[in-house]
Amino acid sequence: MAVGNVQMGLLLDSAIKMAKDENSTHELNEDLGPGSWIHSDGWGIAYLDGTTWIIEKSTKAIFHDQKVEGLRNIKTNLAIIHLRKKMGSNTHFNNTHPFHIKREDLGEFIFCHNGHIENKIEFCPSFTLKGETDSEQLFYAILSKMQEELPVDSIRETLDKYNKCSGTNVILATKDISYIGTKENKFHRYYQMKIAQTNDLVLVSSEILDDFKELEWRDITPGDILTIDNNKLTFHIDQKPVIADLKNEEEEEESPNNIKSF
């Protein structure tokens, strides 16, 4: 995800490298080497054209799709790209991220998910599945909780509920606010979300993007949730609650919040 002065060409080049598995070494490619864990089961992008979301999806691999060339010169201040490697569902347009919904009672949201959940996912019957992926179901489960709770609480409670998974990271975005939800996982390097920030850009990625030179990247601690102000280019972190002894719990209760701001 890129917010602010989005350099679309660099963003797409970075996405292509990630999809080809040429960008980093992690638990899922270290035995067979880079290029052995490609994401070729579709890709999608959501970006803002003024105040309107534009969504493009494809079941092709991004590195084989000519549609990419027509996107390179787009001007936007918010773009989200997802590269799919299927797990548990077929390569199909309706299973391709990002997912989008607009409802009067909830608002408008864009959603992406990295991971695979084996649990049965529950959500309000007012949402209708278009595909068969667990990711779309997870989107609706979070939105179901948001009918009664704040977004950060809804994301945390939903991610905590489903534990039969290799890992789970989500991006839930509106035009003004974006939420990055992370969860502890089995493959720490592969699922490690990262963030980089300049005066006019915030980047969030599952890998360091070498095409963006001289950026200082830092890890997002699994279990933390980031809230990004898309207009001010600032963010704060809601840290994962720590199970502590009674003394530490009492000390935490005296603290006004459990938030770090940047």
Buried (B, 14 or more C-beta within 10 A) or exposed (E): BBBBBBBBBBBBBBBBBBBBBEBBEBBBBEEEEBEEBBBBBBBBBBBBEEEEBBBBBBBBBBBEBEEBEEBEEBEBBBBBBBBBBBBEBEBBEBBBBBBBBEEEEBEBBBBBBBBBBEEEBEBEEEBEEEBEBBBBBBBBBBBBBBEEBEBBBBBBEBBEEBEEBBBBBBBBBBBEBBBBBBBBBEEEBBBBBBBBBBEEBBBBBBBBBEBBEEBEBEEBEBBBBBBBBBEEBEBBBBEBEEEEEEEEEEEEEEEEEEEEEE
